[in-house]
Amino acid sequence: MARKKKKTTKKEDRYWLQEAKERMEKKGTVGKFTRYCIRKGYKGVTQACINEAKQEARKTGNTELLKEAVFAQNVRKIAKKRKKKK
């Protein structure tokens, strides 16, 4: 069953990335996807690595890997937008 999305304010929406980083630090998963990409032979998190991880996760049913890949893709989009602003 899908989670219900709670209503958030604009201020809460702006800080979702910081909250996600705090959760990752608490769980100890910071850098886990980067290590996965390096183990697969990439030089770091690239779009090709993200695509491969998503494909592999869907085949094997590994939801944790899929979530990590989607998160990495979203962060890359944000970084690209910030880079364009400068």
C-alpha positions as protocol buffer text, in pm:
chain_id: "A"
residue {
  index: 1
  type: MET
  ca { x: 0 y: 0 z: 0 }
}
residue {
  index: 2
  type: ALA
  ca { x: 135 y: 339 z: -97 }
}
residue {
  index: 3
  type: ARG
  ca { x: 220 y: 588 z: 173 }
}
residue {
  index: 4
  type: LYS
  ca { x: -9 y: 885 z: 210 }
}
residue {
  index: 5
  type: LYS
  ca { x: 167 y: 1205 z: 130 }
}
residue {
  index: 6
  type: LYS
  ca { x: 136 y: 1448 z: 416 }
}
residue {
  index: 7
  type: LYS
  ca { x: 71 y: 1812 z: 346 }
}
residue {
  index: 8
  type: THR
  ca { x: 388 y: 2015 z: 370 }
}
residue {
  index: 9
  type: THR
  ca { x: 464 y: 2382 z: 371 }
}
residue {
  index: 10
  type: LYS
  ca { x: 693 y: 2546 z: 120 }
}
residue {
  index: 11
  type: LYS
  ca { x: 962 y: 2580 z: 385 }
}
residue {
  index: 12
  type: GLU
  ca { x: 954 y: 2204 z: 453 }
}
residue {
  index: 13
  type: ASP
  ca { x: 971 y: 2132 z: 79 }
}
residue {
  index: 14
  type: ARG
  ca { x: 1287 y: 2340 z: 48 }
}
residue {
  index: 15
  type: TYR
  ca { x: 1478 y: 2138 z: 306 }
}
residue {
  index: 16
  type: TRP
  ca { x: 1396 y: 1781 z: 197 }
}
residue {
  index: 17
  type: LEU
  ca { x: 1752 y: 1719 z: 80 }
}
residue {
  index: 18
  type: GLN
  ca { x: 1904 y: 1816 z: 415 }
}
residue {
  index: 19
  type: GLU
  ca { x: 1654 y: 1590 z: 593 }
}
residue {
  index: 20
  type: ALA
  ca { x: 1739 y: 1303 z: 358 }
}
residue {
  index: 21
  type: LYS
  ca { x: 2110 y: 1349 z: 428 }
}
residue {
  index: 22
  type: GLU
  ca { x: 2046 y: 1340 z: 803 }
}
residue {
  index: 23
  type: ARG
  ca { x: 1851 y: 1014 z: 766 }
}
residue {
  index: 24
  type: MET
  ca { x: 2131 y: 866 z: 555 }
}
residue {
  index: 25
  type: GLU
  ca { x: 2391 y: 960 z: 817 }
}
residue {
  index: 26
  type: LYS
  ca { x: 2177 y: 810 z: 1091 }
}
residue {
  index: 27
  type: LYS
  ca { x: 2134 y: 484 z: 897 }
}
residue {
  index: 28
  type: GLY
  ca { x: 2499 y: 478 z: 790 }
}
residue {
  index: 29
  type: THR
  ca { x: 2426 y: 462 z: 417 }
}
residue {
  index: 30
  type: VAL
  ca { x: 2613 y: 775 z: 305 }
}
residue {
  index: 31
  type: GLY
  ca { x: 2825 y: 681 z: 2 }
}
residue {
  index: 32
  type: LYS
  ca { x: 2670 y: 337 z: -39 }
}
residue {
  index: 33
  type: PHE
  ca { x: 2554 y: 398 z: -397 }
}
residue {
  index: 34
  type: THR
  ca { x: 2890 y: 552 z: -491 }
}
residue {
  index: 35
  type: ARG
  ca { x: 3064 y: 239 z: -365 }
}
residue {
  index: 36
  type: TYR
  ca { x: 2819 y: 30 z: -571 }
}
residue {
  index: 37
  type: CYS
  ca { x: 2904 y: 224 z: -888 }
}
residue {
  index: 38
  type: ILE
  ca { x: 3279 y: 196 z: -830 }
}
residue {
  index: 39
  type: ARG
  ca { x: 3243 y: -179 z: -768 }
}
residue {
  index: 40
  type: LYS
  ca { x: 3060 y: -204 z: -1104 }
}
residue {
  index: 41
  type: GLY
  ca { x: 3356 y: -40 z: -1280 }
}
residue {
  index: 42
  type: TYR
  ca { x: 3243 y: 322 z: -1305 }
}
residue {
  index: 43
  type: LYS
  ca { x: 3453 y: 614 z: -1183 }
}
residue {
  index: 44
  type: GLY
  ca { x: 3169 y: 733 z: -962 }
}
residue {
  index: 45
  type: VAL
  ca { x: 2799 y: 799 z: -987 }
}
residue {
  index: 46
  type: THR
  ca { x: 2721 y: 851 z: -1355 }
}
residue {
  index: 47
  type: GLN
  ca { x: 2396 y: 839 z: -1547 }
}
residue {
  index: 48
  type: ALA
  ca { x: 2504 y: 509 z: -1701 }
}
residue {
  index: 49
  type: CYS
  ca { x: 2557 y: 361 z: -1354 }
}
residue {
  index: 50
  type: ILE
  ca { x: 2218 y: 489 z: -1240 }
}
residue {
  index: 51
  type: ASN
  ca { x: 2046 y: 336 z: -1543 }
}
residue {
  index: 52
  type: GLU
  ca { x: 2223 y: 3 z: -1492 }
}
residue {
  index: 53
  type: ALA
  ca { x: 2134 y: -2 z: -1123 }
}
residue {
  index: 54
  type: LYS
  ca { x: 1768 y: 74 z: -1194 }
}
residue {
  index: 55
  type: GLN
  ca { x: 1754 y: -200 z: -1455 }
}
residue {
  index: 56
  type: GLU
  ca { x: 1923 y: -453 z: -1226 }
}
residue {
  index: 57
  type: ALA
  ca { x: 1701 y: -357 z: -933 }
}
residue {
  index: 58
  type: ARG
  ca { x: 1386 y: -407 z: -1137 }
}
residue {
  index: 59
  type: LYS
  ca { x: 1504 y: -750 z: -1256 }
}
residue {
  index: 60
  type: THR
  ca { x: 1598 y: -874 z: -911 }
}
residue {
  index: 61
  type: GLY
  ca { x: 1328 y: -693 z: -715 }
}
residue {
  index: 62
  type: ASN
  ca { x: 1586 y: -510 z: -502 }
}
residue {
  index: 63
  type: THR
  ca { x: 1379 y: -211 z: -387 }
}
residue {
  index: 64
  type: GLU
  ca { x: 1662 y: -65 z: -178 }
}
residue {
  index: 65
  type: LEU
  ca { x: 1892 y: -37 z: -480 }
}
residue {
  index: 66
  type: LEU
  ca { x: 1609 y: 112 z: -686 }
}
residue {
  index: 67
  type: LYS
  ca { x: 1545 y: 379 z: -422 }
}
residue {
  index: 68
  type: GLU
  ca { x: 1914 y: 466 z: -408 }
}
residue {
  index: 69
  type: ALA
  ca { x: 1934 y: 496 z: -788 }
}
residue {
  index: 70
  type: VAL
  ca { x: 1626 y: 717 z: -809 }
}
residue {
  index: 71
  type: PHE
  ca { x: 1758 y: 936 z: -527 }
}
residue {
  index: 72
  type: ALA
  ca { x: 2092 y: 972 z: -706 }
}
residue {
  index: 73
  type: GLN
  ca { x: 1912 y: 1066 z: -1026 }
}
residue {
  index: 74
  type: ASN
  ca { x: 1706 y: 1333 z: -847 }
}
residue {
  index: 75
  type: VAL
  ca { x: 2014 y: 1481 z: -681 }
}
residue {
  index: 76
  type: ARG
  ca { x: 2192 y: 1496 z: -1018 }
}
residue {
  index: 77
  type: LYS
  ca { x: 1895 y: 1692 z: -1160 }
}
residue {
  index: 78
  type: ILE
  ca { x: 1914 y: 1942 z: -874 }
}
residue {
  index: 79
  type: ALA
  ca { x: 2289 y: 1982 z: -917 }
}
residue {
  index: 80
  type: LYS
  ca { x: 2245 y: 2042 z: -1290 }
}
residue {
  index: 81
  type: LYS
  ca { x: 1983 y: 2314 z: -1225 }
}
residue {
  index: 82
  type: ARG
  ca { x: 2207 y: 2484 z: -968 }
}
residue {
  index: 83
  type: LYS
  ca { x: 2500 y: 2476 z: -1209 }
}
residue {
  index: 84
  type: LYS
  ca { x: 2292 y: 2644 z: -1480 }
}
residue {
  index: 85
  type: LYS
  ca { x: 2194 y: 2931 z: -1245 }
}
residue {
  index: 86
  type: LYS
  ca { x: 2559 y: 3032 z: -1194 }
}
